[in-house]
Amino acid sequence: MFSSRRRAAKAPSGLRARLALLALSVGLLGSPWAQGPVRDLYERKFSIEGSDSETLRRLLEAASVPAWDTSDARYGTTAGLVVNDLAVLFLLAGLAFFVRRMPARGRTGPLRCLVAGVSVSVASNLVWWGLHTAFVPESRLPPADMMLDYLLPSGLLFGLVAGALLVLLTGGPRRARAGSSVGARTAPLRRWREGGPGMTTAPVHMPVGSTPGDVTRYLCAAAYTDEGFAERVVEDLLADEAGAVATSPGVDLVTVARHCLTAQDLRRRRDLRLTAAFTVLAVFAPLWLVFVTVFLSASQWAGGRPSRATRGSHQPENRVLVGTAVTAGITVLVAFAFGVLVSMLPAPGFVSWLLGSYLAGVPAVLLSLATVASAYVTVVRHDLAVDRLLRTTMTREAFARQPRPTVPRRKWMAERLAAIREAQEGNVTVYSGYTPFIGYAEAAAQWSIAVPLLPAGDPMGRVAHPAGPQAFTVTELVDHVRARLRATAARGSQDGTAAGLAESLASLVVEDRVFVSGTSIGDDERFIRVKSLAPAARLSAEEVERITERPTGTVRHYLAVHVPLWGGDVVPSVFLHFSTTGRTLHLHSSNHVLGPVRADYHVVDRLRGPLSPAARRGLLLDAVPRTGKAFYAAPARALRQAYFDERHSRRMVDELKALEEDPVYDFGARVSVRELALSPNYHNYFQVVDATRITALVERHTLAAIREFLDARGYDITDFRAQQQTILNQGLIQQGGTSIIGNQAIGSGATATQHVSEQPGAAATGAVGGSGT
């Protein structure tokens, strides 16, 4: 709460620039130098020439809305000048108010900007009329119907122009929804917006994961604290019956999906109450919805001075609540004054209904205040229910004992949850787009080596195995590498390389995984099932072996190695692909690191014991800014929830038609729940260190296992040793160009000579570095 006030007190440079540009643009348009030609054209066309162009007249009247002056020659009296300039100041203040509340870059819809511009512009004209009627009676304004015929259209037209200006100032139209294109990755886009193009190491003041299962608990908590996350899980994972499911290492997706459904049900009840309040106010006084926005925004700005604490946070004091109450009271008085002022306007029935000016404006004011109070109480009750749920079921001690929440009794939903469970336990990833490794984050490093399969010889030049090297299959090599990695995990701290990683290695997972493009399985009986739309998520061991021996086309086998660290909050993964072509062995390695989930999702670890009075005070204050957002979004959300089943049915009908008619129908997974939750920052320095150590360890033992395998079967490993040393000691294999490292030259045109000493044992004992591309 205090940190947000600090940010508000010191506006960022981008906000200051937008406000300055807004004031400059409107000020120049309303200046005497710009308004002079407008007035001259208006008088020439309609006073002298008698033009009957209604369109031109409306445009010129709209252009005069922001007119201001420094001389009373045009207005006849000083009071008229002051009133006119006050109306312009009201226009500028209203536009600035909406600019401050809008996001900095590309997240504000054009419709919201246009509504804001029109509302402020029309309100400014009405303020001008009301002030003239009240304080400049000698101005002898035309009758009310003629004034409204001028004020409303001119305010509407200028409001559209002001709304377009707001669209430009807030970064343009809303960007396309992440994940709408094939193969899109939403988490990298979020990281780019929030923290730059990749994972960073900015300090994060949140607890970190430490116990297996923590990441599942964090994502279940996110279902209640992040509405966008819960909606994406339900809409893009649960409701997409025809799409494959991307695996999420260390996450129980079924439990997360169930909690997302439960959280949506809680929000549906809240949104129905808010929608009822919104509807009542919209029926009796529509334009007073603007007052609700102003009231809530003014209230959230109240409070004491910002906190001086920089090493932690504390709950607000009682005087902050008092400040908020005082600000609310002042806003109420202003509302009553505005209602009285509006009621003095001689407006016709329809305009009186819009403004709520009937019966001296009292019903509109009282109804607005009741709407605000009802909305705030509804949001607070929802927040208290969520807080109680998190404290009683989502703590580390209580989560494991809680049963999974129930789901609606829908057949398709039960079948989809079963498909999600099968995918979590399966060995197939059906992906969409270009990159196959969905669910494991973007590749951190990749490297490939090619080893000639030549007979081994002794130093005297004689063949070491007169009968020739022993033939082998790729499956045998994969089995040997798998056994070596599992043995390393079992030894744990007994291996010097793995010292200190015994607990981490205990969670090491080595599995076969088949990757296949979702557009290439339409006629493949191995992946298409008769009783389910979603593709198969598990292949038999015999089928996996056949794919391993014949790696062609769009179906490929990888040996996947995962080690969940920090309670599953950090998951380094190494994918190894083996193949033989003629007398050459090929190995491709792709390293991935799933970073921690967003810091906000860790907030459940800050909840200790029952809700204290200080924490309740903070919750009450935090609910103020959320009330406005929830209030205005509630009707659309409630309508969307009401049509969820119908929308899903229509979607599946269209999907079935596309499945029948499109030969390259895409069954691939397009969203990963784990990647949706990726944080833009690492939360602790040693998360990076541990992930690097695990990746290096897996690489080292993989290369050692391959060397042992080839050596035992009589193949020459001289070339392999050289490439192995390059990977382990330098952390890279050059794929193009020239790189000079120490006394080594790598790449085309290289002239330096690399001297590699043959050493016995499973692996070289030199420094182990991370891989690079």
CORZI-V451161 format. One record per residue. N is the residue number from 1. PSI is psi in whole degrees, 0 to 359 (NA if undefined). OMEGA is omega as a letter, one per 20 degrees, with the letter a starting at -180 (* if undefined). D_LAST is the distance of its C-alpha to the last C-alpha in whole Angstrom. Layout:
((N	PSI	OMEGA	D_LAST) (N	PSI	OMEGA	D_LAST))
This chain:
((1	311	a	44) (2	321	a	44) (3	323	r	41) (4	324	r	41) (5	326	r	45) (6	318	r	43) (7	323	r	41) (8	324	a	44) (9	326	r	46) (10	90	a	43) (11	140	r	42) (12	160	a	38) (13	324	r	38) (14	320	r	37) (15	317	r	40) (16	321	a	42) (17	320	r	41) (18	317	r	42) (19	319	r	45) (20	317	r	46) (21	322	r	45) (22	309	a	47) (23	320	a	50) (24	317	a	50) (25	310	a	50) (26	321	r	53) (27	318	r	55) (28	319	r	55) (29	326	a	56) (30	3	a	59) (31	157	r	60) (32	328	a	63) (33	327	r	62) (34	328	a	60) (35	337	r	63) (36	305	r	65) (37	326	r	65) (38	314	r	64) (39	320	r	67) (40	317	r	69) (41	320	r	68) (42	314	a	69) (43	321	a	72) (44	318	a	73) (45	323	a	71) (46	342	r	73) (47	326	a	76) (48	305	a	77) (49	340	a	76) (50	40	a	76) (51	147	r	73) (52	23	r	72) (53	105	a	69) (54	324	a	67) (55	314	r	64) (56	321	a	64) (57	317	a	66) (58	319	a	64) (59	318	r	61) (60	322	r	63) (61	322	r	64) (62	324	a	60) (63	338	a	59) (64	1	a	62) (65	314	a	61) (66	21	a	59) (67	132	r	62) (68	165	a	63) (69	168	r	65) (70	357	a	67) (71	146	r	70) (72	14	a	73) (73	323	a	75) (74	331	a	73) (75	348	r	73) (76	323	a	77) (77	156	r	77) (78	325	r	74) (79	319	r	74) (80	321	r	72) (81	314	a	70) (82	315	r	69) (83	317	a	68) (84	315	a	66) (85	328	r	64) (86	322	r	64) (87	323	r	63) (88	320	r	60) (89	321	r	59) (90	319	r	59) (91	312	a	56) (92	319	a	54) (93	320	r	54) (94	316	r	53) (95	319	r	50) (96	323	r	49) (97	314	a	49) (98	327	r	47) (99	319	a	45) (100	332	a	44) (101	354	a	44) (102	147	r	41) (103	160	a	37) (104	326	a	36) (105	113	r	33) (106	25	r	34) (107	8	a	35) (108	125	a	39) (109	146	r	40) (110	325	a	43) (111	318	r	46) (112	320	r	46) (113	317	a	46) (114	318	r	48) (115	318	r	50) (116	314	a	50) (117	316	a	51) (118	316	a	54) (119	313	a	55) (120	320	a	55) (121	313	r	57) (122	317	r	60) (123	323	r	60) (124	319	r	61) (125	320	r	63) (126	323	r	65) (127	317	r	65) (128	316	a	66) (129	314	a	69) (130	318	r	70) (131	321	r	70) (132	317	a	72) (133	322	a	75) (134	323	a	75) (135	350	r	75) (136	66	a	76) (137	335	a	79) (138	355	a	81) (139	341	r	78) (140	65	r	80) (141	155	r	77) (142	171	r	77) (143	165	a	78) (144	319	a	75) (145	323	r	74) (146	321	r	74) (147	316	r	71) (148	326	r	69) (149	335	r	69) (150	315	a	68) (151	314	a	66) (152	309	r	64) (153	319	a	63) (154	318	r	62) (155	323	r	60) (156	313	a	58) (157	313	r	57) (158	326	r	56) (159	323	r	54) (160	320	r	52) (161	316	r	51) (162	322	r	50) (163	319	r	48) (164	322	r	46) (165	321	r	46) (166	323	r	44) (167	316	r	42) (168	320	a	41) (169	335	a	41) (170	17	r	39) (171	12	r	36) (172	185	a	37) (173	164	r	37) (174	134	r	36) (175	157	r	32) (176	149	a	32) (177	131	r	32) (178	138	r	28) (179	359	a	27) (180	337	r	30) (181	159	a	28) (182	131	r	26) (183	10	a	23) (184	152	r	23) (185	116	a	21) (186	326	a	24) (187	316	r	22) (188	324	r	20) (189	318	r	22) (190	319	r	24) (191	323	r	22) (192	317	a	22) (193	323	a	26) (194	329	a	26) (195	15	a	23) (196	184	a	21) (197	352	a	18) (198	183	r	16) (199	136	r	18) (200	182	a	20) (201	36	r	22) (202	149	a	25) (203	138	r	28) (204	122	a	29) (205	70	r	33) (206	153	r	33) (207	158	a	33) (208	159	r	30) (209	150	a	30) (210	338	a	31) (211	139	r	33) (212	134	a	32) (213	355	a	33) (214	319	a	32) (215	325	r	30) (216	318	r	32) (217	319	r	35) (218	319	a	33) (219	327	r	32) (220	320	r	36) (221	324	r	37) (222	332	r	35) (223	330	a	37) (224	337	a	40) (225	343	a	39) (226	102	a	36) (227	323	a	38) (228	320	r	35) (229	313	a	33) (230	321	r	36) (231	321	r	37) (232	321	r	33) (233	316	a	33) (234	314	a	37) (235	318	a	36) (236	345	r	33) (237	305	a	33) (238	316	a	36) (239	352	r	38) (240	79	a	36) (241	331	a	37) (242	347	a	36) (243	150	r	32) (244	165	a	30) (245	125	r	29) (246	132	r	26) (247	151	r	25) (248	98	a	25) (249	132	r	24) (250	8	a	27) (251	134	r	29) (252	95	a	33) (253	326	a	32) (254	315	r	36) (255	318	r	37) (256	316	r	35) (257	320	r	37) (258	318	r	40) (259	326	r	40) (260	321	r	39) (261	318	r	42) (262	318	r	44) (263	321	r	43) (264	326	r	43) (265	320	r	47) (266	316	a	47) (267	329	r	46) (268	317	r	48) (269	320	r	51) (270	316	a	51) (271	328	r	50) (272	319	r	53) (273	317	r	55) (274	322	r	53) (275	322	r	54) (276	315	r	58) (277	318	r	58) (278	317	a	56) (279	318	a	58) (280	314	a	62) (281	321	r	61) (282	331	r	60) (283	320	a	63) (284	332	a	65) (285	80	a	64) (286	317	a	60) (287	348	r	60) (288	355	r	60) (289	330	r	56) (290	322	r	55) (291	322	r	57) (292	317	r	56) (293	313	a	52) (294	318	a	54) (295	310	a	56) (296	323	a	52) (297	319	r	50) (298	324	a	53) (299	322	a	54) (300	343	r	50) (301	351	a	50) (302	169	r	53) (303	181	a	53) (304	192	a	53) (305	158	r	51) (306	153	r	47) (307	142	r	46) (308	355	a	45) (309	133	r	43) (310	350	a	40) (311	5	a	39) (312	187	a	40) (313	155	r	42) (314	164	a	45) (315	152	r	48) (316	157	a	50) (317	172	a	53) (318	326	a	57) (319	338	r	57) (320	319	r	54) (321	320	r	56) (322	317	r	59) (323	320	r	57) (324	319	r	56) (325	319	r	59) (326	316	r	61) (327	319	r	58) (328	319	r	59) (329	317	r	63) (330	319	r	63) (331	324	r	61) (332	316	r	63) (333	318	r	66) (334	322	r	64) (335	315	r	64) (336	319	r	68) (337	318	r	68) (338	321	r	66) (339	318	r	68) (340	318	a	71) (341	318	r	70) (342	323	a	69) (343	340	r	72) (344	346	a	74) (345	131	r	73) (346	71	a	75) (347	149	r	73) (348	176	a	73) (349	314	a	73) (350	315	r	69) (351	324	r	68) (352	323	r	70) (353	317	r	68) (354	317	a	64) (355	347	a	65) (356	31	a	67) (357	359	r	70) (358	152	a	73) (359	46	r	75) (360	19	r	74) (361	0	a	70) (362	313	r	71) (363	319	a	70) (364	318	a	66) (365	311	a	66) (366	319	a	67) (367	322	r	65) (368	315	r	62) (369	320	r	62) (370	324	r	62) (371	315	r	59) (372	314	a	57) (373	317	r	59) (374	317	r	58) (375	318	a	55) (376	316	r	54) (377	321	r	56) (378	315	r	54) (379	319	r	50) (380	317	r	51) (381	320	r	53) (382	316	a	49) (383	321	r	47) (384	321	r	50) (385	318	r	49) (386	317	r	46) (387	318	r	46) (388	320	r	48) (389	317	a	46) (390	319	a	43) (391	330	a	45) (392	340	a	47) (393	342	a	44) (394	4	r	41) (395	163	a	41) (396	325	a	39) (397	325	a	43) (398	337	a	44) (399	316	a	41) (400	336	a	41) (401	351	a	45) (402	137	r	45) (403	157	r	45) (404	142	r	43) (405	152	r	45) (406	161	r	47) (407	161	r	46) (408	147	a	48) (409	77	r	50) (410	132	a	48) (411	316	a	47) (412	327	a	44) (413	321	r	43) (414	319	r	44) (415	323	r	42) (416	321	r	39) (417	324	r	39) (418	322	r	39) (419	323	r	36) (420	317	r	34) (421	319	r	35) (422	320	a	34) (423	323	r	31) (424	329	a	30) (425	359	a	31) (426	184	a	30) (427	20	a	27) (428	135	r	26) (429	112	r	24) (430	112	a	26) (431	161	r	23) (432	139	r	24) (433	212	a	22) (434	312	a	19) (435	128	a	16) (436	341	a	18) (437	48	r	17) (438	137	a	20) (439	352	a	21) (440	10	a	18) (441	171	r	16) (442	156	a	13) (443	129	r	10) (444	330	r	9) (445	150	r	5) (446	145	r	5) (447	156	a	6) (448	149	r	9) (449	152	r	12) (450	122	a	16) (451	120	r	19) (452	132	a	22) (453	82	a	25) (454	152	r	27) (455	143	r	30) (456	149	r	30) (457	156	r	33) (458	174	a	34) (459	338	a	35) (460	359	r	38) (461	1	r	36) (462	153	r	38) (463	128	a	36) (464	328	a	36) (465	96	a	37) (466	329	a	39) (467	357	a	39) (468	162	r	36) (469	152	a	33) (470	130	r	33) (471	151	r	32) (472	162	r	30) (473	160	r	28) (474	326	r	25) (475	320	r	27) (476	319	r	28) (477	317	r	25) (478	317	r	23) (479	322	r	27) (480	316	r	26) (481	318	r	23) (482	315	a	24) (483	322	r	27) (484	317	a	25) (485	319	r	23) (486	324	r	27) (487	323	r	29) (488	318	r	26) (489	323	a	27) (490	322	r	31) (491	325	r	31) (492	236	a	29) (493	353	r	30) (494	338	r	32) (495	127	a	28) (496	324	a	28) (497	328	a	24) (498	16	a	25) (499	132	r	28) (500	356	a	28) (501	18	a	26) (502	314	a	29) (503	321	r	30) (504	316	a	26) (505	338	r	26) (506	336	r	29) (507	9	a	28) (508	135	r	25) (509	126	r	25) (510	120	a	24) (511	155	r	24) (512	136	r	24) (513	133	r	23) (514	130	r	23) (515	133	a	22) (516	141	r	24) (517	139	a	24) (518	343	r	27) (519	359	a	29) (520	11	a	29) (521	9	a	31) (522	328	a	34) (523	13	a	36) (524	111	a	34) (525	343	r	37) (526	335	a	34) (527	340	a	33) (528	133	a	36) (529	150	a	39) (530	321	a	42) (531	6	a	43) (532	142	r	40) (533	322	a	38) (534	143	r	35) (535	162	r	33) (536	143	a	33) (537	0	a	31) (538	134	r	32) (539	154	r	32) (540	161	r	34) (541	323	r	32) (542	319	a	34) (543	322	r	32) (544	321	r	29) (545	319	r	29) (546	319	r	30) (547	323	r	27) (548	320	a	25) (549	336	a	27) (550	75	a	26) (551	81	r	23) (552	162	r	24) (553	211	a	24) (554	2	r	23) (555	120	a	24) (556	151	r	21) (557	140	r	21) (558	146	r	19) (559	114	a	20) (560	132	r	19) (561	120	r	19) (562	144	r	20) (563	96	r	22) (564	124	r	24) (565	161	r	24) (566	48	r	27) (567	24	a	29) (568	2	a	26) (569	335	r	25) (570	126	a	22) (571	98	r	20) (572	139	a	17) (573	141	r	16) (574	127	r	14) (575	124	a	15) (576	125	r	15) (577	124	a	16) (578	142	r	18) (579	158	r	20) (580	135	r	22) (581	109	a	23) (582	239	r	26) (583	36	a	25) (584	133	r	22) (585	129	a	20) (586	137	r	17) (587	126	r	14) (588	130	r	12) (589	133	r	10) (590	120	a	10) (591	134	a	10) (592	149	r	13) (593	113	r	15) (594	116	r	18) (595	179	a	20) (596	158	r	23) (597	167	a	26) (598	144	a	28) (599	325	a	30) (600	331	a	33) (601	344	r	33) (602	359	a	33) (603	338	a	37) (604	333	r	38) (605	353	r	38) (606	348	a	40) (607	115	a	43) (608	116	r	45) (609	190	a	49) (610	167	a	51) (611	120	a	51) (612	163	r	52) (613	321	r	54) (614	318	r	52) (615	323	r	49) (616	321	r	51) (617	317	r	52) (618	322	r	48) (619	320	r	48) (620	322	r	51) (621	320	a	50) (622	336	a	46) (623	341	a	48) (624	305	a	50) (625	332	a	47) (626	337	a	45) (627	316	a	49) (628	315	r	49) (629	315	a	45) (630	324	a	47) (631	313	a	50) (632	335	r	49) (633	346	a	46) (634	314	a	48) (635	315	a	50) (636	319	a	47) (637	318	r	46) (638	319	r	49) (639	320	r	49) (640	319	r	46) (641	322	a	47) (642	328	a	50) (643	20	a	48) (644	310	a	46) (645	317	r	47) (646	319	r	48) (647	321	r	45) (648	319	r	43) (649	316	r	46) (650	321	r	46) (651	316	a	42) (652	328	r	42) (653	315	r	45) (654	322	r	43) (655	319	r	40) (656	320	r	42) (657	316	r	43) (658	323	r	40) (659	323	a	39) (660	328	a	42) (661	337	a	41) (662	115	a	38) (663	343	r	36) (664	43	r	33) (665	135	a	33) (666	109	r	30) (667	358	a	31) (668	154	r	27) (669	135	a	27) (670	348	a	26) (671	139	r	26) (672	123	a	25) (673	319	a	27) (674	321	r	25) (675	331	r	23) (676	327	a	26) (677	5	a	27) (678	137	r	23) (679	148	r	24) (680	349	a	22) (681	145	r	23) (682	150	a	22) (683	346	a	26) (684	141	a	25) (685	321	a	23) (686	350	r	23) (687	319	r	22) (688	317	a	18) (689	313	a	19) (690	319	r	20) (691	320	r	17) (692	319	r	15) (693	319	a	18) (694	315	r	18) (695	315	r	14) (696	320	r	14) (697	314	r	18) (698	317	r	17) (699	315	a	14) (700	312	a	17) (701	333	r	20) (702	312	r	18) (703	322	r	17) (704	320	r	21) (705	321	r	22) (706	318	r	21) (707	316	r	22) (708	317	a	25) (709	313	a	26) (710	319	a	25) (711	318	a	28) (712	338	a	30) (713	11	r	31) (714	29	r	31) (715	148	r	28) (716	127	a	26) (717	16	a	23) (718	310	r	23) (719	322	r	20) (720	320	r	18) (721	318	a	19) (722	315	r	17) (723	325	r	14) (724	316	r	15) (725	323	r	16) (726	317	a	13) (727	312	a	11) (728	316	a	13) (729	323	a	14) (730	340	r	11) (731	19	r	9) (732	162	r	6) (733	127	a	7) (734	128	r	7) (735	357	r	8) (736	154	a	10) (737	192	a	12) (738	133	r	13) (739	135	r	12) (740	119	r	15) (741	108	a	15) (742	238	r	18) (743	20	a	20) (744	144	r	17) (745	125	a	16) (746	132	r	13) (747	183	a	13) (748	138	r	16) (749	11	a	19) (750	143	a	18) (751	340	a	21) (752	155	a	21) (753	133	r	21) (754	126	r	20) (755	115	a	22) (756	119	r	22) (757	134	r	25) (758	127	a	26) (759	138	r	26) (760	165	r	28) (761	178	a	27) (762	329	a	25) (763	159	r	22) (764	153	a	21) (765	17	r	23) (766	184	a	20) (767	143	a	18) (768	121	r	16) (769	161	r	13) (770	158	a	10) (771	157	r	7) (772	168	a	4) (773	NA	*	0))
